Amino acid sequence: MCGVIGILVKDRALEPTLGSMLVPMIQSLGDRGPDSSGIAVYADGDPFLGATPPGAASRPAAGGDHMTRLSLGSDADLDWDALGADLQSRFGSSLDITPVETGAVLRGSKTGDVLDALGSGWPEVRVLGVGRALSVVKDTGRPELTCERYGIGAWQGYLAVAHTRMATESEVTVLHSHPFVPALDLCVVHNGSFSNYASVRRRLLDDGVVFDSDNDSEVAARFLAGRLAAGDDLEEATRWVMKEMDGFFTLVIATDGAMSVVRDAFACKPAVVAETDSYVAVASEYRALAELPDVANAMVFEPQPEEVYTWTR
């Protein structure tokens, strides 16, 4: 059943309010996905605004233009303060660490070294997302509680995707939760199911693709990333997903500066779009859009089957 959400801000004046726009959307779709949820936010600067926990480190210019963000999480209980202290002792001022409840967001230029350190010293830690502009949180439990736990209402940025999950194809864990981030600054959320994901997964495994879960949605995300890496643009890569993946689906896909939505040939899974001069938003149901600013004057429509809709920043 699941709920998918995406919102792209076109008016920069709305960027500080992205989180407060996003939270009611997530809350309204909580009953479509009570098992777990995930939120991915793209921001030019610090997305956390007032959400940084008390005592968190100040923000050095960790790596400047070469800065990469690593969003971390774990299904095991973890001492995130100890993790932060360990990494800070190794990398010092070149690494900026923000604890986010049951995870952390790292910012720095030595991504490979940090990943090696995590792999050798902290095997329970998983990378939930990697990007220049992207920060990701995922957690199990009710979506509205996740919003409270991570202070999502105070986050800022220009683009966000979110997901509320009712598990049907795999277990309920952080790693099985959406969004999936199969490449730098690429996010995918999915409502529906794919019937041939096992065969596509085997083919990708043979090509050396590494998976974090056995979730059918991750297969589509990894396939999409492969097409983009091969040179397809976002629309072409999305059309390849429709050709290769059998099933019923609504997909919301985000990159650093664009958001796309597509539905399967039968449009079995619901989706609705609201577009104004200030933003474009998509959700599984209209009630998730109802509290957005000036939505009464928005152009509201249902995406047509097998048509790829893409909006750019």
N, C-alpha and C positions, 0 to 999 in steps of 0.2 A: 504494500500500500504506500508507504513512504511519502515524504513531502520534499519537494525541491524548490529552491529559492535562488534568485539572482537579482542583483541590483547594480546598475552602472550609473554613476553620477556624472552628469554633463555640466552642471553648474558648480563651479569650485566653491561657492559659498555654502553648499550643502555638505561638503566633505567632513567638517567637524561633527555633523549630526548623523553620519552614516550608521553608527552603532545603534543610536536611538531609533532610527528608521527600521533597522534590521530586527531588533528584538521582538516587536509585536508580530512581525511576519513569522518568526520562528515559533513564538508562543501559540499562534493561531493554528499552526500545523502540527502541534505536539501530539494530538491524538492520531495523526496519520503515522507517526513514528515515535512511539514511547520508549523504544529500547535503547537508543543512543543517538548522538547528533554530532555534527561537525560544522565549523565555521571557518571560512578562509577570507581574509581581508587583504586587499592590495592598497598600499599607501606609499606616497613619495617619501614621507618622513616616518616618525614614530607613530604607529597605529594606536598605541595604548592610551594616549592622552591621560585621563585621570584614572586609568585602570591599573597602573603600575603599583604593585603591593608596597606597603610601607617598608622602608629600609632597603628597597632595591637599589642597585648601583646606578649612579648617574651615567649619562650617555656620552662616552668618548666617541670621537670620529674613528670608529673601528674599521680601518681599511679604506675609508674614503670611497672613491668611485668603484673600487673593486670589492666592496662589501657584499656578502651573500648572507641571507638569513636561513638558519636551520631551525625548524619548528620540531620540538621533541615531545614525546609522550611515552607512556608505558602502561601495560596492563598489570604490572606488578607494583606493589608498594615500593616507593623509592624516596630516598632522602635527597630532594632536589637541591637543598642548600649545600649538602656535601658534594654533590655533583658540580655545582657552580664553583665551590671553593677549589675543587680539584682542577677544573679546567682553567680557572683564573690563575692558579699557581703555575700551570704549564704555559699559558699563552699570554698572561698579563694584560696590558692595556690594548693589545691587538684584538681582544675578544670582549664583546659587550654581552652580558648575560641578563635576561629578564625572566625571573620566575613567574609562571602563570598557573597558579594553583597546583595541579597535578602534572605540570610540564614546564617547559622553558622555551624561550626563543633566544637563539644565539645569533650575534651579528659580528662578522669579521671577514678577513681576507684569506685566512688559512683553512679553507673548508676541508680540504683533503686531510690535513693533519688532525683537525678536530674529529673527523669521522674515524680516523685510525685510532685516536685516543678513546673514543666511545666504544669502538669495537673490542679493544683489548681490555679496557677497565670497567666498562659499564654495558655488558651484553644485554641487560634488560631494557635498555633505552632504544627506542625506535625513532627514526626520522619521519615525521608526519608530512613534511613539506620542505621544499627548497626553492628559493627564489631571490631575486633582487628586490622585489617589492612586496613579497607575499609572506604573511604570517598565518599559521593554522593552529586551531585547537580542536581536539576531538575528545569525547568522553561518553561513557555509558550512563544510562539513566534518563530521566525526563529532560527534554530539551530546554524547558524553561528554567530548570535547576542549573543546567550547564551555563545558560546565559548569566544567571546570578553568580555562579561560582567564578566565572572568568571576567566578570564585569564588562560584558560585550556592549552594553548600552553606552559606555564611555569611549569605545574604540572609534577611530576616525579613518577615513580613506576615501578612495574614489570608486572602488569596485568590491563587491562581496558575493560569494556564493555560500549557501548553507544547505543542510540536509537533516531531516528528521527520519529515523530509520525504524521500520518494522521488519525484522530479519525473517527472510524466507529461504535463502539459499545457503547461509552459513551462520556461524555462531556470533554471539553478541560480544564483541571486544572492541577496544580502541582501534586496533589495526584493521578490523573488518568494517569500521565506520567510514562514511564518506565525509568530505571529498577525498578522492584519490588524486595524488599529485605525482604523475609518472615522469615528469620532466620539469626543468626549471620554469617556474611561474605558470605552470599548466595545471588547471583544476578541472575535475569532472565530478558531477553529481548525477544520480540516476534514480528514476522511479520506474520499476518494472522488473522484468526478468529476461535473461537470454537463455534460450534452449540449447544452443550449440557452443556454449562458452568452453566446455571441457576440451573439445577438439581444437578450437582456436588457441586455447591455452597451451596445449601440447605442441602445437606448431611454433608458438612464440618461445616456449622453453627450448625447443630444438635450435632456435636462432640465438639462444643465449640470454633471453630476457629473464630478469629476476623478479619474482613476485613477493609481496609482503603478506598476502592472505590467499584464501581459496575463494574469495568473493567473485561472483560472476561480473560485477560491475568493474572490478579492477582489470579484468581481461579486456573489456572495451577501452578502458583508459590507456592501458599499455599498448594496445593496437593503434589507437589514435596517436599516441606519442611516436610510435614507429613511423607512421605515415608522415607526420610533421618533420621528423628527422630526415626522412627521405626526400624532402623538398616540397611536399604538398603545402598549400596554404590551408587555413583553418577550415574553410568551407569544403574544399576538396577532400581533406582528411576526414571530415565528418561524414561526407557522402560515402567514403570507403567503409566507415563503420556500419552504415546502413546496409551496404552490399554484403558485408562479411558476417555480421552478427544477426542471428535470427531471434525474434522475440517481440515483446511489447515493451515500449519504452518512451519516456521523455528524458532527454539529456539536456543538462545545462553545462556549458563548457566555458571556461574563462582563461584568458591569457593576460599578460601584463596590461594590454590596452584594448581588449575586446571581449565581448560576451556573445555566445551563440546559444540558440535553443533549437532542438529538432525533436520531432515525434515520429513514431513508426508509421507504416503505411496505413494502418487501421485506426490510428489515433486513439488507441484504447486507454492510454494513460492521460489524465487531464493536465491541462496547462492553460494559463491565461497571462496575457501581457498587458501592462499599462505603460504608456509612453507619453511623456510631456517634454517641453523644451528643457527641463531641468534634470530629468532622469528617465531611465527605462528600467522597468522591473518585471520579473516573471515569477510566477508561483504556481503551485499545483491547484490552488483554489483562489477565487476572487477575495474571499474573506481575509486572506493574507495581505492583500493590497489595500484593504479598505481604510487603513489609518495613514496611508502615505500622504504627504502634503499635496494639495491641489489635485487629488485623484479624481475628484468629481469632473474635472475638465480634461482628464487624460483621454487619449485614444486607447480604448480597451478592445482587445480581440483575442481569439483563440488561434494559436499557430496551426497552420494547415498541415496535413499529413505529408511527411517526407520533404518538407520545404525547410531549408536551413536559413534561419534568421540570424543575422549578425549585426551587432552595433559596436561602434568604436568610440573611444574616449574623445 
